[in-house]
Amino acid sequence: MVLAKEGTVRMNSETVGLGDAYDETVHDSIRLTWSGMYAHAAPWNAAFFGTVAPNDGFGDWNVGWDQWRQKSALR
């Protein structure tokens, strides 16, 4: 469920008790929970997109579109 499209948001790890691990302004933010879980753009991490093994939390962001469609009943 999406609670709100919030756009640009400052995320600071100190607000969730993680010390000074990060303090970033992120774009394209979508609030998923009122406690602070978001989906957002992370271009600094692009090299790691799509690298999770399919048996480790398989989801549409883990594989390319062609591979995802091969698993679909609607091929």
NORVEN-V425312 format. One record per residue. N is the residue number from 1. SS is DSSP state (2 for helix, 1 for strand, 0 for the rest). BURIAL is # if it has 24 or more other ideal C-beta (glycine too) atoms within 12 Angstrom, else .. Layout:
# NORVEN-V425312
n	ss	burial
N	SS	BURIAL
N	SS	BURIAL
This chain:
# NORVEN-V425312
n	ss	burial
1	0	.
2	0	.
3	0	.
4	1	.
5	1	.
6	1	.
7	1	.
8	1	.
9	1	#
10	1	.
11	1	#
12	1	.
13	2	.
14	2	.
15	2	.
16	2	.
17	0	.
18	0	.
19	0	.
20	0	.
21	0	.
22	0	.
23	1	.
24	1	.
25	1	.
26	1	#
27	1	.
28	1	.
29	1	#
30	1	.
31	1	.
32	0	.
33	0	.
34	0	.
35	0	.
36	0	.
37	0	.
38	1	#
39	1	.
40	0	#
41	0	.
42	0	.
43	2	.
44	2	.
45	2	.
46	2	.
47	2	.
48	2	.
49	0	.
50	0	.
51	0	.
52	0	.
53	0	.
54	0	.
55	0	.
56	0	.
57	0	.
58	0	.
59	0	.
60	0	.
61	0	.
62	0	.
63	0	.
64	0	.
65	2	.
66	2	.
67	2	.
68	2	.
69	2	.
70	2	.
71	0	.
72	0	.
73	0	.
74	0	.
75	0	.
